[in-house]
Amino acid sequence: MNEIITDDYFPGKGCDCEARSSYECGCEGADWTPKEVYDLRGEVMALKAFAESTAHLAKSLKAERDEARNALMKIEDLFIDGTDIYADRENMGMIAKNALEETK
């Protein structure tokens, strides 16, 4: 079942008794599985791999979003509660710079 199915595969491969279906065949090791089953198994495996990579990407994007949100909240706190405009503006710039460097 783990063997690689190639284009030359056909149901009944490995049959030596010239049967036309699995009901007529008594050969040990003959594979009567339709090629479509193997094709669909391959597609399912590819879709699972895609789903896993998409989930990983979604987690990564969520983490970046959370970091950006935290940086914006710190900047907002400085903007609202700040008293020294020049120092607050410099701190806001540093917060933004640090947040952007973390996402690289």
C-alpha positions, -999 to 999 in steps of 0.1 A, spaced: 0 0 0 30 23 5 43 16 -30 45 44 -55 18 41 -81 30 51 -115 12 58 -148 16 22 -159 -5 9 -129 -37 -9 -137 -62 -28 -115 -51 -64 -114 -14 -57 -116 5 -87 -104 -22 -112 -116 -8 -142 -134 -40 -161 -139 -55 -137 -165 -86 -130 -144 -108 -101 -152 -117 -91 -116 -107 -98 -80 -136 -123 -78 -120 -145 -104 -84 -141 -93 -66 -163 -68 -31 -148 -73 -13 -138 -42 0 -103 -44 -23 -91 -71 -36 -56 -66 -71 -49 -78 -74 -15 -62 -87 10 -88 -62 37 -98 -86 64 -88 -83 53 -51 -45 58 -52 -50 91 -70 -74 103 -43 -51 91 -15 -24 112 -31 -47 142 -32 -57 138 4 -21 136 15 -14 168 -5 -44 186 10 -33 175 46 1 190 40 -14 222 27 -37 224 57 -8 220 81 13 247 63 -17 270 63 -23 265 100 14 272 107 11 304 86 -20 315 105 -3 310 139 26 331 127 4 359 114 -16 359 146 16 363 167 27 392 145 -7 408 148 -6 405 186 29 420 188 17 450 166 -14 454 188 7 455 220 31 481 204 1 502 194 -13 500 229 20 512 244 21 540 219 -15 550 227 -7 550 265 22 574 259 1 596 236 -28 599 260 -9 601 294 23 617 282 36 650 296 69 656 278 60 657 241 95 654 227 104 625 250 71 608 244 74 611 206 109 596 208 96 567 230 68 561 206 93 559 177 114 534 197 84 512 205 74 511 169 110 504 158 114 475 183 80 460 173 89 461 136 124 446 142 108 417 161 86 408 132 115 404 108 
